[in-house]
Amino acid sequence: MTTTGMLKSVARIIGGVLALAMTGQYLSVPSAIGFIAVFGVAMLNGIVLVSFINELRVTRDLKLRDAVREGALLRLRPVLMTASVAILGLVPMLLSGGVGAETQRPLATVVVGGLLTSTALTLLILPVIYEWVESRLANYRLNQKEKS
């Protein structure tokens, strides 16, 4: 697992656990299923962003910083739409009070909390970490080339 993948996993877990704690709910099987759903959506958002940045670097021959900046700006809307559709789709489950709400609410709580934190991380922190890691790799490759 990459550094960015580990950081995103931590953010998803923190968001889900904080959402459960803020609402006074406990970790249960439905909330654990919610974590699985959050991992999938958040991973998709990260892949969309990083693959587009890589594509910009190859097809447009942009410098690393320019590709990261442009990629983050151009993928802002798709990432926000993916997360907001999932969050808005779960609002009825969050607010439900009828039969079965005790199993639906923890799942929705975890997904909404996890998506809020992981989306923020994807849009704000992931581009910074990507640029840092890629620049370090480029420096390492350059040093290896000079040694040989």
N, C-alpha and C positions, 0 to 999 in steps of 0.2 A: 504494500500500500504506500502511496506517495505521501509526502508531507502535507500537501493540500488535502488529500483524502482523509488523513487522520484528523486534521483540524476541523474539517467539515463534519466528520462523525462526532467529534466532541461537541460542536455547536448544535447539532441535531439533538443529541442526548440532553444537553443542558436546556435547550428550549422546551423539549417535551417534559422533562422533569420539573422545570420551573412552572410550566403551565399546570401540571398536575398539583404541585404544591400550592400555587396561588388559588386554585379552585377547591382545595381541600380534598382532592381525590387521591386514591392509592394506586400503586402499580398493580395492574391486573392483566389477565390474558388479553382482553380487548385493547388495553393501552400498549401492550407489547406488540400486538398486531399493528397498531398505529405507528410504532417506531419503524417497523418494516416498510410501511407505506411511505413514511417520510424519507427513509433512506433511498428509496427508488426515485422519488420525485426530485430530491435534492441532488442525487447523483446525476440525473438527467440534466438538470440545470447547469451543473459544473461541466459536464461533457460538452454541452452546447456552447458554452463560453470558451473553453480551452480549445476545442476543435476549430472554432471559428478564428481564434487568434492564430493558431497554427496555419490555417488556410490563408489568412492575410499575409503571414510572413513568407509563405511559399509563392502564392499567385501574384501578389502585388510587390513582392520584394521590399517590404517595409522593414525598418529598423525595429528592434524589439520593443522599445518604449512606444513608438508610434502604433505598432500593431496591437499592443495591449490597450492603449488608450482608445483607439478606434474600435477594436473588438468589443471592449466593455460598453462603449456608447451604443454600438449597433445591436448588441444583444441584450441591452437593458430591457426593452419591451418584451421580447420573447420570454425571458426569464421571469419578469414580473407577471406576465399573463399566465404562465404555467402555474406559478405559485398562487396567484390570486384566484384562479378558477378552482383550484383544489380547496383553498381556504373558504371561498364563498359557497362552494358546494357542500361544505360541512357545517355551515352556520345553522341550518335546521336541526342537525344532530346535536349541536352544542346547546341549543335553546329548548330542545324537546323535554317534555315532562310526563309523557304518557308511558304506556306499557313498553318495556324494553329500553327505556332511556338510561337505566343504570348500566347497561352494557354498551350503549352507543356513545354516551357522553365521554367516557375516558378515551376511547379511540379518537374521537373528533378533537378532544382537548390536546392530546399528544401531537396529532398531525398539524393542527393550527399553530401551536407553540413551536414545534420543531421547524415548520416551514418558515415562520417569521424569522427565526434566528438564522437558519441556513440560507435563506434568500439574502438576508443582509450580508452574511459572510460571503456568499457567492459574488455579490455585486461590489462589495467594498474591499474585502480582504483577499479574495482569490486572485484578482489581477495583480495586486502588489506582490503576493507570494510567488506567483508565476514568473513575474519579471525578475525577482530576486534569484530564484532557483535557476532560471535560464541564463542569467548573466553570470552566475557562478559556474555553471556548466561550460559556458563559452570560454571563460577565463581558464578553467581547468584544461579544456581541450587545447587552448593556445599554449599553455605552459607545457603540456605533454608534447606538442608538436615542436616546440623550441628545444626540448631536451633531446629529442631524437635526431 
